[in-house]
Amino acid sequence: MEINHIRQLPPEVIGQIAAGEVVERPAAAIKELVENSMDAGATAITVDIKEGGISSFRVADNGSGIMPSDIRLAFARHATSKIRTAEDLYGVKSLGFRGEALASIAAVAKVTCQTRARGQEVGVLVRNEGGDILDIQDSACPEGTTFTVKDLFYNAPVRRKFLKKPATETAAVSELMARLILSHPAVSFRFMADGKMVYFSAGDGKLDSAIMSVYGTDTLKLMTKIDGNMNGVMLSGFVGVGDAGRGNRAHEHFFLNGRAMKSPLLSLALENACRQRVTIGRFPMCVLHLTMPFENADVNVHPNKWEVRFQDERGVRQAVETIVFEALEKTNEAPVIPPMYLAPQDAAPAPAPVKVQVTQPAPPPEDAPEILKKADSRLSAFTEDGALPTFAPAPAPREREPIASPPAPVPRPTVIRDSGAALLPPKKTPQANIPPQVISYAAEKTVGQAPVSQPAFPPVDAEIQQTQAPAVEQQFNQTPIRILGVAFNTYILMEYGDLLILSDQHAVHERLLYEKFMKETAAAPASQAMLIPMVIHLSRGEYACYEENEEALLKAGFDLSPFGDDTVQLRGVPIILGQPQAEKCLLDALDELMENPSSTPADRTSRIIQMACKHAVKGGERLPEESVKQLIRDVIDQKVTPTCPHGRPLMVQITRTELEKRFRRIQN
């Protein structure tokens, strides 16, 4: 066996290995350059990408620039202006501090840097290719720095091969830019992709303005403002629950001292605070800024600087959970009902008596009938002031002879169409001279039996069967399973022979919807047209995901078409959803595809269908007795797979023997 000796790697290989830790994709390189711009005090930053940043991207700022004497060191490894000693790592105040970003990017791309420091009359232009500086010359440019990066990973074909499609890389850059906009509301960002404006923020220092530029006004209206401090943590921002909830955690944005980060600890604290305010299977969205002493957190965990560790994790979690919970509680306070009147109202005065003026009619002619003459004599009895005369009391009515009680009404049978779908009124037929014994022919009958023939007296209508639908109990009792009840509004208890069966109503309903949707999708597009198409505005990442998975969305039942910048028109929805849930389910499907992109169209279609099935009845939701029986009946009739689409069992069973052992009725 040959012994492999230890060798020193060449500098270019070392640079490419280090670059792989920092520059995973175009979005990672753009993040490092934008953070350098913000550390330089820039108030306006422009990011322009082409083909997802794979072919080229540009980052320009109006920051302090780079001095001509430092331009070579800017591309050197482990060279930085942010820290001086190892002690500085315990209180890093800048976004960048490692001194690896620019060197790593230059090692795997063709980089051009044009910069002019404040107070300098002339700028500098530098060209770097694969880590080697090719040219440095004077340049006329405004104050600030502009980096143009082309052909990322041109000299590392292995890494370039693993880059995603341009649409996917564009979505990743869009998500990054959204986080950067939300992290620094005082900086005006302009993000363009393939010549089209995606994001533009005002840079007015207001967080609500930054949220509007990313999510729009409608989303901002659904969010609750957060502001408080606890355990040495100042927390401010916005949280969205209820209708603002999303299908995954991609819209939970946390920032520590202006640094964008991802923290499972903070996500858990947020979700605990929003418990019972977000539907099961959905997550709150948030834009939360934490401000705390720099030395109480460690940002030097990973080269990509997304991960942060807190010195007092319990205190930070408690602060976030308590402040968010209290802010949401205030929104539940009962509104003050305004009074009906602004000033007290006096009692309404009693109405004044109305004086009736009676006009005496002209006397009837002599040849008028006698009845008119009597009426005229009665009218003339009114006095001039409108008072009515007194009349003699009317004579008491004569007692009538008792009348025999009428016969009981003839009961009519329930008349139903053959399909049993609609009730029809019976036709009118002559009722005279019908013998009483004939009325008894309308006996109750069950569905499926032929009507009883009456040769002498035919039915009311020969084309309509006189039947009566059986009760749900009678239909269900034909099966050998007996439903005992529902525990915790979640688990259906059934008795089947010597077995006690427990069924999860959510899993059962989810499986039934999944099976139905799969069958209809295999036969034809399982979509129903909407009466009024819905226009939905998407984020740039969601729109890129839609473009990449348009075919899979169509097969799943979403009839979509482009409708302007990052906007789609929804004309049809999966048949199991209906219009009220159309927009929410579409956003959930896009979130799922962005988080877990599949390799084949069939996998993507299946994933979308599973997202649609999340709208099944939830555990803890009280169902009518008829609905519970219908669920179990459908499971028995359709013989479905005994697991939900996510693999959880539909039913578990306990034998009578096991129960008797638990209650010590039997010893073995």
C-alpha positions as CSV (number, residue, x, y, z in Angstrom):
1,M,0.0,0.0,0.0
2,E,1.4,3.4,-1.0
3,I,1.8,5.9,1.7
4,N,0.5,9.4,0.9
5,H,2.7,12.1,2.2
6,I,1.5,15.4,3.6
7,R,1.9,18.4,1.3
8,Q,1.2,22.1,1.5
9,L,-1.7,23.0,-0.8
10,P,-1.1,25.7,-3.4
11,P,-2.5,29.2,-2.6
12,E,-5.1,29.0,-5.4
13,V,-6.5,25.8,-4.0
14,I,-6.6,27.2,-0.5
15,G,-8.4,30.3,-1.8
16,Q,-11.0,28.2,-3.6
17,I,-11.7,26.0,-0.5
18,A,-12.1,29.1,1.7
19,A,-14.3,30.7,-1.0
20,G,-16.6,27.6,-0.8
21,E,-17.3,28.4,2.8
22,V,-18.2,32.1,2.2
23,V,-19.5,32.1,-1.4
24,E,-21.9,29.3,-1.7
25,R,-24.0,31.0,-4.4
26,P,-24.5,34.5,-5.9
27,A,-26.7,35.5,-3.0
28,A,-24.0,34.8,-0.5
29,A,-21.5,37.0,-2.4
30,I,-24.0,39.8,-2.7
31,K,-24.6,39.6,1.0
32,E,-21.0,40.1,1.9
33,L,-20.6,43.1,-0.5
34,V,-23.8,44.8,0.7
35,E,-22.7,44.4,4.4
36,N,-19.4,46.0,3.5
37,S,-21.3,48.9,1.9
38,M,-23.4,49.4,5.1
39,D,-20.3,49.3,7.2
40,A,-18.9,52.0,5.0
41,G,-21.8,54.2,6.0
42,A,-23.7,54.0,2.7
43,T,-27.2,55.5,2.7
44,A,-28.1,54.3,-0.9
45,I,-27.2,50.9,-2.3
46,T,-28.0,49.5,-5.7
47,V,-27.9,45.7,-6.6
48,D,-28.3,44.7,-10.2
49,I,-28.1,41.0,-11.2
50,K,-28.4,39.1,-14.5
51,E,-29.4,35.4,-14.8
52,G,-29.7,35.1,-11.0
53,G,-26.2,36.6,-10.6
54,I,-24.5,33.6,-12.3
55,S,-23.4,35.6,-15.3
56,S,-22.9,38.9,-13.5
57,F,-24.0,41.2,-10.7
58,R,-23.2,44.7,-9.5
59,V,-23.2,46.3,-6.1
60,A,-22.9,50.1,-5.9
61,D,-23.0,52.4,-2.9
62,N,-22.3,56.0,-1.8
63,G,-20.2,55.0,1.2
64,S,-16.8,56.2,2.4
65,G,-15.0,54.3,-0.4
66,I,-11.5,52.7,-0.3
67,M,-8.3,54.7,0.0
68,P,-5.9,54.2,-3.0
69,S,-3.2,53.0,-0.6
70,D,-5.4,50.2,0.7
71,I,-6.8,48.9,-2.6
72,R,-4.3,45.9,-2.8
73,L,-4.9,44.9,0.8
74,A,-8.7,45.0,0.2
75,F,-8.3,41.8,-2.0
76,A,-5.8,40.1,0.4
77,R,-7.0,37.3,2.8
78,H,-7.6,38.1,6.4
79,A,-7.2,41.9,5.8
80,T,-9.9,44.1,7.4
81,S,-10.5,47.5,8.9
82,K,-13.2,46.3,11.3
83,I,-11.1,44.7,14.1
84,R,-7.6,45.0,15.5
85,T,-7.2,42.4,18.3
86,A,-8.8,39.1,19.4
87,E,-10.6,40.9,22.1
88,D,-12.6,42.8,19.5
89,L,-14.3,39.5,18.6
90,Y,-16.2,39.6,21.9
91,G,-18.0,42.8,20.9
92,V,-18.2,43.0,17.1
93,K,-20.1,46.1,16.1
94,S,-19.7,45.9,12.3
95,L,-21.5,43.5,10.0
96,G,-18.2,42.3,8.5
97,F,-15.0,41.5,10.4
98,R,-13.4,38.4,9.0
99,G,-11.5,39.9,6.1
100,E,-12.4,37.0,3.9
101,A,-15.3,38.1,1.7
102,L,-13.7,40.1,-1.0
103,A,-10.7,37.7,-1.3
104,S,-13.0,34.7,-1.5
105,I,-15.2,36.3,-4.2
106,A,-12.1,37.4,-6.3
107,A,-10.7,33.8,-6.0
108,V,-13.6,32.3,-8.0
109,A,-14.8,35.2,-10.3
110,K,-13.7,38.1,-12.4
111,V,-14.1,41.2,-10.3
112,T,-13.8,44.9,-11.2
113,C,-13.7,47.5,-8.4
114,Q,-14.2,51.2,-9.0
115,T,-13.9,53.3,-5.8
116,R,-13.3,56.8,-4.7
117,A,-12.7,57.7,-1.1
118,R,-14.3,60.8,0.5
119,G,-12.1,63.8,0.1
120,Q,-10.2,62.3,-2.9
121,E,-10.2,64.0,-6.2
122,V,-9.6,60.9,-8.3
123,G,-10.9,57.3,-7.9
124,V,-9.2,54.0,-8.5
125,L,-10.2,51.2,-10.9
126,V,-8.9,47.6,-10.1
127,R,-9.4,44.4,-12.2
128,N,-9.0,41.1,-10.4
129,E,-9.3,37.7,-12.0
130,G,-9.1,34.5,-10.0
131,G,-7.4,36.2,-7.1
132,D,-4.7,37.9,-9.2
133,I,-4.8,41.7,-9.6
134,L,-4.3,42.4,-13.3
135,D,-4.6,46.2,-13.5
136,I,-4.8,49.3,-11.2
137,Q,-5.4,52.7,-12.7
138,D,-7.0,56.1,-11.9
139,S,-10.6,56.5,-12.7
140,A,-13.2,59.3,-12.7
141,C,-16.1,58.1,-10.5
142,P,-18.4,59.5,-7.8
143,E,-17.7,58.9,-4.1
144,G,-18.4,55.4,-3.0
145,T,-17.6,51.9,-4.3
146,T,-18.9,49.8,-7.2
147,F,-18.2,46.1,-7.5
148,T,-18.9,44.2,-10.7
149,V,-18.6,40.5,-10.5
150,K,-18.8,38.3,-13.7
151,D,-18.7,34.5,-14.4
152,L,-18.9,33.3,-10.8
153,F,-17.1,30.0,-10.3
154,Y,-15.7,30.2,-13.8
155,N,-12.5,28.5,-12.5
156,A,-14.3,26.1,-10.2
157,P,-16.5,24.0,-12.5
158,V,-17.5,21.6,-9.7
159,R,-19.1,24.4,-7.7
160,R,-20.6,26.0,-10.8
161,K,-22.3,22.7,-11.7
162,F,-24.2,22.7,-8.4
163,L,-25.7,26.2,-8.9
164,K,-29.5,26.2,-9.5
165,K,-31.5,27.6,-12.4
166,P,-31.3,31.4,-12.9
167,A,-34.9,31.7,-11.6
168,T,-34.1,29.9,-8.4
169,E,-30.9,31.9,-7.8
170,T,-32.9,35.1,-8.5
171,A,-35.4,34.0,-5.9
172,A,-32.6,33.5,-3.4
173,V,-31.2,37.0,-4.1
174,S,-34.7,38.5,-3.8
175,E,-35.2,36.9,-0.3
176,L,-31.8,38.2,0.8
177,M,-32.6,41.7,-0.4
178,A,-35.9,41.6,1.4
179,R,-34.1,40.8,4.6
180,L,-31.5,43.5,4.1
181,I,-34.2,46.1,3.4
182,L,-36.0,45.2,6.6
183,S,-32.7,45.2,8.6
184,H,-31.8,48.8,7.7
185,P,-34.8,51.0,7.1
186,A,-32.5,54.1,7.0
187,V,-30.8,52.8,3.9
188,S,-32.4,53.2,0.5
189,F,-32.1,50.0,-1.5
190,R,-32.7,49.5,-5.2
191,F,-32.7,45.9,-6.4
192,M,-33.0,45.1,-10.1
193,A,-33.1,41.7,-11.8
194,D,-32.6,41.3,-15.5
195,G,-33.4,45.0,-16.1
196,K,-36.6,45.0,-14.0
197,M,-37.1,46.8,-10.7
198,V,-37.9,44.3,-7.9
199,Y,-37.5,46.3,-4.7
200,F,-37.1,49.9,-3.9
201,S,-37.1,51.2,-0.3
202,A,-37.4,54.9,0.7
203,G,-34.6,54.8,3.3
204,D,-36.6,57.2,5.6
205,G,-35.7,55.2,8.7
206,K,-39.2,53.9,9.3
207,L,-39.7,50.2,9.6
208,D,-43.3,50.3,8.4
209,S,-42.1,51.9,5.2
210,A,-39.5,49.1,4.7
211,I,-42.3,46.5,5.3
212,M,-44.5,48.2,2.8
213,S,-41.8,48.1,0.1
214,V,-41.3,44.3,0.6
215,Y,-44.8,43.0,1.5
216,G,-47.2,45.8,0.6
217,T,-49.8,47.9,2.4
218,D,-52.3,45.1,2.9
219,T,-49.9,42.9,4.8
220,L,-48.8,45.8,7.0
221,K,-52.4,46.5,8.0
222,L,-52.7,42.9,9.3
223,M,-49.6,43.2,11.6
224,T,-49.4,44.3,15.2
225,K,-46.7,46.7,16.4
226,I,-44.3,45.5,19.0
227,D,-42.3,47.7,21.4
228,G,-40.8,46.8,24.8
229,N,-37.8,45.9,26.8
230,M,-37.0,43.1,29.2
231,N,-33.9,41.3,30.5
232,G,-31.6,43.7,28.9
233,V,-33.2,43.2,25.5
234,M,-35.0,46.0,23.6
235,L,-37.5,44.6,21.1
236,S,-39.3,46.5,18.4
237,G,-41.0,45.6,15.1
238,F,-44.2,44.0,13.8
239,V,-45.9,40.6,14.1
240,G,-48.6,39.1,11.9
241,V,-51.0,36.5,13.1
242,G,-54.4,35.3,11.9
243,D,-54.9,36.0,8.2
244,A,-51.3,37.1,8.0
245,G,-50.0,33.7,9.0
246,R,-47.9,31.8,6.4
247,G,-47.2,28.2,5.5
248,N,-43.6,28.1,6.8
249,R,-41.1,30.0,8.8
250,A,-39.5,31.8,5.8
251,H,-41.3,35.0,6.7
252,E,-40.0,35.2,10.3
253,H,-37.3,37.9,10.1
254,F,-35.1,38.5,13.2
255,F,-32.3,41.2,13.4
256,L,-29.8,41.6,16.2
257,N,-28.3,45.1,16.3
258,G,-29.0,45.5,12.6
259,R,-27.6,42.1,11.6
260,A,-30.0,39.7,9.8
261,M,-29.9,36.3,11.4
262,K,-31.8,33.0,11.7
263,S,-32.5,31.7,15.2
264,P,-34.5,28.6,16.1
265,L,-34.6,29.9,19.7
266,L,-36.3,33.1,18.6
267,S,-38.7,31.3,16.3
268,L,-39.8,29.1,19.2
269,A,-40.3,32.1,21.5
270,L,-42.4,33.8,18.8
271,E,-44.6,30.8,18.1
272,N,-45.2,30.3,21.8
273,A,-46.3,33.9,22.1
274,C,-48.6,33.6,19.1
275,R,-50.2,30.3,20.2
276,Q,-53.9,30.0,19.5
277,R,-53.7,33.1,17.3
278,V,-52.4,31.2,14.2
279,T,-54.1,28.2,12.6
280,I,-52.6,24.8,13.1
281,G,-50.0,24.1,10.4
282,R,-49.3,27.8,9.8
283,F,-46.7,30.1,11.3
284,P,-46.7,33.8,12.3
285,M,-44.8,36.3,10.2
286,C,-42.6,38.9,11.9
287,V,-40.1,41.7,11.5
288,L,-38.4,42.0,14.9
289,H,-35.3,44.0,15.8
290,L,-33.4,43.1,19.0
291,T,-31.0,45.6,20.5
292,M,-28.7,44.4,23.2
293,P,-25.0,44.9,24.3
294,F,-22.7,43.6,21.6
295,E,-20.7,41.5,24.1
296,N,-23.8,39.5,25.1
297,A,-24.0,37.8,21.7
298,D,-21.5,35.8,19.6
299,V,-21.8,36.4,15.9
300,N,-18.5,34.6,15.1
301,V,-20.1,31.1,14.8
302,H,-20.0,30.4,11.0
303,P,-18.4,32.2,8.1
304,N,-21.8,33.0,6.6
305,K,-22.7,34.9,9.8
306,W,-26.3,33.8,9.8
307,E,-26.1,32.0,13.1
308,V,-25.9,33.9,16.4
309,R,-25.4,32.6,20.0
310,F,-26.7,34.4,23.0
311,Q,-25.0,34.5,26.4
312,D,-28.3,34.4,28.2
313,E,-30.6,32.3,25.9
314,R,-33.3,31.8,28.5
315,G,-33.5,35.6,29.2
316,V,-33.7,36.4,25.5
317,R,-36.3,33.8,24.9
318,Q,-38.4,35.0,27.8
319,A,-38.1,38.6,26.7
320,V,-39.3,37.9,23.2
321,E,-42.1,35.7,24.3
322,T,-43.4,38.0,27.0
323,I,-43.2,41.3,25.0
324,V,-44.9,39.8,21.9
325,F,-47.6,38.1,24.0
326,E,-48.4,41.3,25.9
327,A,-48.6,43.3,22.6
328,L,-51.0,40.8,21.1
329,E,-53.1,40.8,24.3
330,K,-53.7,44.5,24.0
331,T,-55.2,44.1,20.6
332,N,-57.9,41.8,22.1
333,E,-59.2,44.5,24.5
334,A,-62.9,45.2,24.0
335,P,-63.5,48.3,22.0
336,V,-65.1,51.3,23.6
337,I,-68.6,51.6,22.2
338,P,-69.4,55.3,21.6
339,P,-72.7,56.7,22.9
340,M,-75.6,57.0,20.6
341,Y,-75.8,60.8,21.3
342,L,-73.0,63.2,21.9
343,A,-75.2,65.2,24.4
344,P,-78.0,64.0,26.8
345,Q,-81.4,64.1,25.2
346,D,-84.5,65.4,27.0
347,A,-87.6,63.3,27.1
348,A,-89.8,63.7,24.1
349,P,-92.8,66.1,24.7
350,A,-96.3,64.6,24.7
351,P,-98.0,65.1,21.4
352,A,-100.7,67.9,21.3
353,P,-104.3,66.8,20.8
354,V,-105.4,67.0,17.3
355,K,-108.6,68.8,16.6
356,V,-110.6,67.0,13.9
357,Q,-112.5,69.3,11.5
358,V,-115.5,67.5,10.1
359,T,-117.1,68.8,6.9
360,Q,-120.8,68.2,6.7
361,P,-121.6,66.5,3.4
362,A,-124.4,67.7,1.2
363,P,-127.8,66.0,1.9
364,P,-128.8,63.2,-0.4
365,P,-131.5,63.9,-3.0
366,E,-135.1,63.1,-2.3
367,D,-135.0,60.1,-4.7
368,A,-131.9,58.6,-3.1
369,P,-132.2,55.0,-1.8
370,E,-133.2,54.5,1.8
371,I,-129.8,53.1,2.8
372,L,-128.0,56.4,1.8
373,K,-130.5,58.4,3.8
374,K,-129.8,56.3,6.9
375,A,-126.0,56.7,6.5
376,D,-126.4,60.5,6.1
377,S,-128.3,60.6,9.3
378,R,-125.5,58.9,11.1
379,L,-122.8,61.2,9.7
380,S,-124.8,64.3,10.6
381,A,-124.6,63.3,14.2
382,F,-120.9,64.5,14.4
383,T,-120.6,67.8,16.3
384,E,-118.7,70.8,15.0
385,D,-115.7,70.2,17.3
386,G,-115.2,66.6,16.0
387,A,-116.6,64.7,19.0
388,L,-118.3,61.5,18.3
389,P,-121.9,60.9,19.4
390,T,-122.9,58.1,21.8
391,F,-124.6,55.2,20.3
392,A,-126.7,52.6,21.9
393,P,-124.8,49.4,22.6
394,A,-125.1,46.8,19.9
395,P,-127.4,43.8,20.7
396,A,-125.6,40.7,21.9
397,P,-125.2,38.1,19.2
398,R,-127.4,35.1,19.2
399,E,-126.0,31.8,20.3
400,R,-125.3,29.6,17.4
401,E,-126.0,26.0,17.2
402,P,-123.0,23.8,17.9
403,I,-121.3,22.5,14.7
404,A,-119.7,19.1,14.6
405,S,-115.9,19.2,14.7
406,P,-114.3,18.9,11.2
407,P,-112.6,15.7,10.3
408,A,-108.9,15.4,10.8
409,P,-106.8,16.5,7.8
410,V,-105.8,13.7,5.5
411,P,-102.0,13.0,5.9
412,R,-100.2,13.3,2.7
413,P,-97.1,11.2,2.0
414,T,-93.7,12.8,1.5
415,V,-93.2,13.1,-2.2
416,I,-89.6,12.9,-3.5
417,R,-88.1,12.7,-6.9
418,D,-86.6,9.4,-8.0
419,S,-83.1,10.9,-7.3
420,G,-84.1,12.0,-3.8
421,A,-82.7,15.4,-4.5
422,A,-85.6,17.8,-4.2
423,L,-89.1,17.8,-2.6
424,L,-92.1,18.4,-4.8
425,P,-95.6,19.5,-3.8
426,P,-98.3,17.0,-4.5
427,K,-100.7,17.6,-7.3
428,K,-104.2,18.7,-6.5
429,T,-106.7,16.0,-7.0
430,P,-110.5,15.9,-6.2
431,Q,-111.0,14.9,-2.6
432,A,-114.7,14.4,-2.6
433,N,-116.2,11.0,-1.9
434,I,-112.9,9.4,-1.1
435,P,-113.5,6.4,1.2
436,P,-111.5,6.6,4.5
437,Q,-110.0,3.2,3.9
438,V,-108.3,4.5,0.8
439,I,-106.3,7.1,2.6
440,S,-104.3,4.5,4.5
441,Y,-102.6,3.3,1.3
442,A,-99.8,6.0,1.7
443,A,-97.6,3.9,4.0
444,E,-93.9,4.8,4.7
445,K,-91.4,3.1,2.5
446,T,-87.6,3.0,2.5
447,V,-85.3,4.1,-0.3
448,G,-84.6,1.4,-2.9
449,Q,-88.0,-0.4,-2.4
450,A,-90.6,-0.3,-5.2
451,P,-93.7,1.6,-4.4
452,V,-96.7,-0.4,-3.2
453,S,-99.1,-0.8,-6.1
454,Q,-102.8,0.1,-5.5
455,P,-104.8,-1.1,-8.6
456,A,-108.1,0.4,-7.6
457,F,-106.7,3.8,-6.6
458,P,-103.5,4.9,-8.4
459,P,-100.9,7.2,-6.7
460,V,-101.2,11.0,-7.0
461,D,-98.7,11.0,-9.9
462,A,-97.6,7.9,-11.7
463,E,-94.3,9.5,-12.6
464,I,-93.3,10.3,-9.0
465,Q,-92.4,7.6,-6.5
466,Q,-93.8,8.1,-3.0
467,T,-90.8,7.3,-0.9
468,Q,-89.2,8.5,2.3
469,A,-85.4,8.8,2.9
470,P,-84.2,6.7,5.8
471,A,-82.5,8.2,8.7
472,V,-78.7,8.4,8.9
473,E,-78.7,6.0,11.8
474,Q,-80.4,3.3,9.8
475,Q,-77.9,3.6,7.0
476,F,-74.8,3.6,9.3
477,N,-76.1,0.7,11.5
478,Q,-75.9,-1.6,8.5
479,T,-72.1,-1.6,9.0
480,P,-70.5,-3.8,11.8
481,I,-68.8,-0.7,13.3
482,R,-70.4,1.2,16.1
483,I,-69.3,4.7,16.9
484,L,-69.0,5.4,20.6
485,G,-68.1,9.1,20.5
486,V,-65.3,11.6,19.9
487,A,-62.6,12.3,22.5
488,F,-61.0,15.7,22.7
489,N,-62.9,16.7,19.5
490,T,-60.1,14.9,17.7
491,Y,-60.2,11.1,18.1
492,I,-63.2,9.1,17.0
493,L,-63.9,6.0,19.2
494,M,-65.4,3.0,17.5
495,E,-66.3,-0.6,18.5
496,Y,-65.7,-3.4,16.0
497,G,-66.1,-6.9,17.3
498,D,-63.5,-7.3,20.1
499,L,-61.6,-4.2,19.0
500,L,-61.7,-0.7,20.3
501,I,-60.6,1.6,17.4
502,L,-59.4,5.2,17.7
503,S,-59.3,7.3,14.5
504,D,-57.7,10.7,14.0
505,Q,-60.4,12.8,12.2
506,H,-57.8,15.2,10.7
507,A,-55.8,12.3,9.2
508,V,-58.9,10.6,7.9
509,H,-60.2,13.7,6.2
510,E,-56.8,14.5,4.8
511,R,-56.4,11.0,3.3
512,L,-59.9,11.2,1.7
513,L,-59.2,14.6,0.2
514,Y,-55.9,13.4,-1.1
515,E,-57.3,10.3,-2.7
516,K,-60.2,12.3,-4.3
517,F,-57.8,14.9,-5.6
518,M,-55.3,12.4,-7.0
519,K,-58.1,10.6,-8.9
520,E,-59.5,13.8,-10.4
521,T,-56.1,15.0,-11.3
522,A,-55.3,11.8,-13.1
523,A,-58.5,12.0,-15.1
524,A,-58.5,15.7,-16.0
525,P,-57.3,19.0,-14.7
526,A,-58.8,19.2,-11.2
527,S,-59.6,22.9,-11.4
528,Q,-62.8,24.9,-11.1
529,A,-63.1,28.3,-12.8
530,M,-63.6,31.3,-10.5
531,L,-66.5,33.6,-11.3
532,I,-64.3,36.7,-10.8
533,P,-60.5,36.1,-11.3
534,M,-58.3,37.1,-8.4
535,V,-55.2,39.3,-8.8
536,I,-52.5,38.3,-6.3
537,H,-49.3,40.3,-5.7
538,L,-46.3,38.0,-5.0
539,S,-42.8,38.7,-3.7
540,R,-40.0,38.4,-6.2
541,G,-39.0,35.0,-4.7
542,E,-42.6,33.7,-4.9
543,Y,-43.0,34.9,-8.5
544,A,-39.7,33.2,-9.5
545,C,-41.0,30.0,-7.8
546,Y,-44.3,30.4,-9.8
547,E,-42.4,30.7,-13.1
548,E,-40.3,27.7,-12.4
549,N,-43.2,25.5,-11.2
550,E,-46.0,26.8,-13.5
551,E,-46.6,23.4,-15.1
552,A,-46.9,21.6,-11.7
553,L,-49.2,24.3,-10.3
554,L,-51.5,23.9,-13.4
555,K,-51.6,20.1,-12.9
556,A,-52.5,20.6,-9.3
557,G,-55.5,22.8,-10.3
558,F,-54.2,26.4,-10.1
559,D,-55.0,28.2,-13.3
560,L,-52.5,31.1,-13.2
561,S,-51.2,33.7,-15.7
562,P,-48.8,36.6,-15.4
563,F,-50.5,40.0,-14.7
564,G,-47.8,42.7,-14.5
565,D,-44.8,43.0,-12.3
566,D,-44.6,40.2,-9.8
567,T,-48.4,39.8,-10.0
568,V,-50.5,36.8,-11.2
569,Q,-54.1,36.4,-12.1
570,L,-55.8,33.4,-10.5
571,R,-58.6,32.1,-12.7
572,G,-59.1,28.6,-11.4
573,V,-58.5,26.8,-8.1
574,P,-58.3,23.1,-7.1
575,I,-61.9,21.8,-6.8
576,I,-61.4,20.9,-3.1
577,L,-60.6,24.4,-2.0
578,G,-63.1,27.0,-3.3
579,Q,-62.6,30.7,-3.7
580,P,-62.4,31.7,0.0
581,Q,-59.2,29.7,0.5
582,A,-57.7,30.2,-2.9
583,E,-55.1,32.9,-2.2
584,K,-54.0,31.4,1.1
585,C,-53.5,27.9,-0.4
586,L,-51.6,29.3,-3.4
587,L,-49.2,31.2,-1.1
588,D,-48.8,28.0,1.0
589,A,-48.0,26.0,-2.1
590,L,-45.4,28.5,-3.2
591,D,-43.9,28.6,0.3
592,E,-43.6,24.8,0.3
593,L,-42.0,24.7,-3.1
594,M,-39.5,27.4,-2.2
595,E,-38.5,25.6,1.0
596,N,-38.4,22.1,-0.4
597,P,-37.9,22.2,-4.2
598,S,-38.3,18.7,-5.7
599,S,-36.4,17.2,-8.6
600,T,-39.3,16.0,-10.8
601,P,-42.6,17.6,-11.9
602,A,-44.4,14.6,-10.3
603,D,-42.8,15.2,-7.0
604,R,-43.7,18.9,-7.2
605,T,-47.3,18.1,-8.1
606,S,-47.6,15.7,-5.2
607,R,-46.2,18.3,-2.8
608,I,-48.7,20.9,-3.9
609,I,-51.5,18.3,-3.4
610,Q,-50.3,17.7,0.1
611,M,-50.4,21.4,0.8
612,A,-54.0,21.5,-0.4
613,C,-54.9,18.7,1.9
614,K,-53.7,20.7,4.9
615,H,-57.0,22.5,4.6
616,A,-58.8,19.4,5.9
617,V,-60.7,19.4,9.2
618,K,-58.3,20.0,12.1
619,G,-57.9,18.2,15.3
620,G,-59.9,19.9,18.1
621,E,-62.6,21.0,15.7
622,R,-66.0,19.9,16.8
623,L,-67.9,18.0,14.0
624,P,-71.6,17.1,13.8
625,E,-72.5,13.5,14.4
626,E,-73.5,13.0,10.8
627,S,-70.1,14.3,9.6
628,V,-68.2,11.9,11.9
629,K,-70.2,9.0,10.6
630,Q,-69.7,10.0,7.0
631,L,-65.9,10.2,7.4
632,I,-65.8,6.6,8.8
633,R,-68.3,5.4,6.1
634,D,-66.1,6.8,3.3
635,V,-63.0,5.2,4.8
636,I,-64.7,1.8,4.8
637,D,-66.3,2.2,1.4
638,Q,-63.2,3.5,-0.4
639,K,-60.7,1.2,1.3
640,V,-58.1,3.9,1.4
641,T,-54.5,3.6,2.5
642,P,-54.4,3.4,6.3
643,T,-52.1,6.4,6.6
644,C,-52.4,10.1,5.9
645,P,-50.4,11.6,3.0
646,H,-47.6,12.5,5.5
647,G,-47.4,8.9,6.8
648,R,-49.2,9.2,10.1
649,P,-51.7,6.3,10.9
650,L,-55.4,6.9,10.4
651,M,-56.4,4.4,13.1
652,V,-55.0,2.5,16.1
653,Q,-56.7,-0.4,17.8
654,I,-56.9,-1.9,21.3
655,T,-58.2,-5.4,21.7
656,R,-60.7,-6.4,24.3
657,T,-58.1,-8.8,25.8
658,E,-55.6,-5.9,26.3
659,L,-58.3,-3.9,28.1
660,E,-59.2,-6.8,30.3
661,K,-55.6,-7.2,31.2
662,R,-55.3,-3.5,32.1
663,F,-58.3,-3.8,34.4
664,R,-57.0,-7.1,35.8
665,R,-60.0,-9.0,34.6
666,I,-57.7,-11.7,33.3
667,Q,-54.2,-12.5,34.6
668,N,-52.5,-13.9,31.5
